[in-house]
Amino acid sequence: MKVNIKKLKDLERKITISVPVDDYQEKFSSKIRNIKSKAKVDGFRKGNVPNDVLEQRYGPSIHAEVINELIQDSYPKAISDNKIRPASSPQVTIENEDPKKPLTYSAVIEVFPDIKPKFSRWSNYEEFSIEIEDSDIDLAINDIKKRYGEWKDVDRKSKLDDQVVIDFLGKINDEEFEGNSATDFNLILGSKSMIPGFEDQLVDKKPSKFTIDCKFPEDYFKKDLANVDAKFEINLKKVQEITEAKVDKDLFDKLQMDIKEKSEFRDEIAKRMENEVEIQEKDLTKESIYETLLNMNKFSAPKSTVNEQADLMRKDALMRIGHTEDNAGDDLFPVSTFTEKAEKRVRLDLLFAELIKHFDINVSKEDVDNFIEKESSRYKDPEQYKKWISGQPQQLEQFRMIVLEEQLVEKLKNALKSKKKVIKFSELANR
């Protein structure tokens, strides 16, 4: 077998494979012999049908079978012998199938890039530190009191931070569109949960019926509505303001706080914020390390793998809003909107695989057990949790990957230079 590899654009390769005539003849003859022992042809005894008769009757189908088998046999061997790492299925073109000449075909594929991790000492990742101020704790407490408060009807005009109860019906050029209406819809004014201009036009209004004009944003997730003008018929039924929750035992129970006195509440909130900040610091630092690594290591990602990842991201986005690919049109979260993130994800995954080999990282059962021990401390019955998790292979594998990433991040911290980045807790919402 002869193999020729030609580099095409980016990561595309054209592999031309030539299979000896003898291989074809051996397979073809074997199949003829197998048919001969079973074939029933008028005028001949079973097992005595001449080969030329068999070839005339069965030759074309046997030829197709042999060609297919030779490709199925030779392609994997050519890939393995030449240490090629395919990232896509082959697009096969048969260039010669004359039985008297070597079978020649080509396979166009994408390959995974060869990556040799680089660590530049000229680039720094940011090691984040988040500062919590007293005003942040005050805001957190006020937010909790509002979230666990009660909405009560008021007889006045609406204002920001009020909740309104509305029916609405949207039309574009007097035609209704998907998702254009709702009944008894609760909307907090200023939440920015609706398209631009919608909530603004509900401020300073008493219960009544009226019409508002809005324009869908240019980057709206449904492309057929992007940058389109729409009219909405509004029936504003109620204006409500929040009555904040009292800081008492009832609130402590709702927040699953093991405290009894009001004086302990602020300290518990501060403690929870510190725990959250610790997680955020690690995540932001990790994200900075990843960005730094990708900037250091320039390589292309296979388009086929990127497309697969983008498709998975779209399916996940659709699932989050209760849709599937079957009931969502192409304009709802187009795959193209996920391409950039998908490419970054694929590049990072490929780089990680090489970094794990580079640092020779192996996660032991003891490492996973230690992680489970730490996780179990978050539950009321740690032993019951550990017993349950031991029978969850998918979750155990996910834990193994988390531990693997943690170990890799620690190796990277030692291999890269860092600089401190201090941000305020209040800045987290804008990141």
ABEGO torsion letter per residue (X at the ends): XBBBBBBBBEABBBBBBBBBAAAAAAAAAAAAAAAAAABBBBGBBBGABBAAAAAAAAAAAAAAAAAAAAAAAAAAAAAAAAGBBBABBBBBBBABABAABBBBBBBBBBBBBBBBBBBBAABBBBBBBBBBBAAAAAAAAAAAAAAABBBBBBBBBBBBGBBBBBBBBBBBGGBBBBGABBBGBBBBBGAGABBBGAAAAABGBBBBBBBBBBBBBAABABAAABGBBBBBBBBBABBBBBBBBBBBAAAAAAAGBBBABAAAAAAAAAAAAAAAAAAAAAAAAAAAAAAAAAAABBBBBBAAAAAAAAAAAAAAAAAAAGBBAAABBAABGBAAAAAAAAAAAAAAAAAAAAAAAAAGBBBBAAAAAAAAAAAAAABABAAAAAAAAAABAAAAAAAAAAAAAAAAAAAAAAABBBBBBBBBAAAAAAX
